[in-house]
Amino acid sequence: MNNRQETNVALVAGATGIVGQQLIRALTAQHWQVISLSRQRQPDQGQSDLLSVDLLDQQQSNRVLSALTQVTHIFYSAWLNAPDIGPRW
């Protein structure tokens, strides 16, 4: 018996931006399940699985993302208009 997950589940960071929105459209057209991430929740983006999380906040990220065990792929399409801050760990 094959216990492999049949559905691709994408976690898309930067989901409310221009690139993120287009990526989500492309993935859903290919029948992917999509979980969207955005630093700030945008009103009515038409994304039912939109989670608000600041990925630079380690505690909040751990709290919000730890339950997402079904994710098979991660897409980072966010843009940060700031000098290179490097890792915070």
Buried (B, 14 or more C-beta within 10 A) or exposed (E): EEEEEEEBBBBBBBBBBEBBBEBBEEBEEEEBBBBBBBBEEBEEBEBEBBBBBEBEEEEEBEEBBEEBEEEEEEBEBBEEEEEEEEEEE
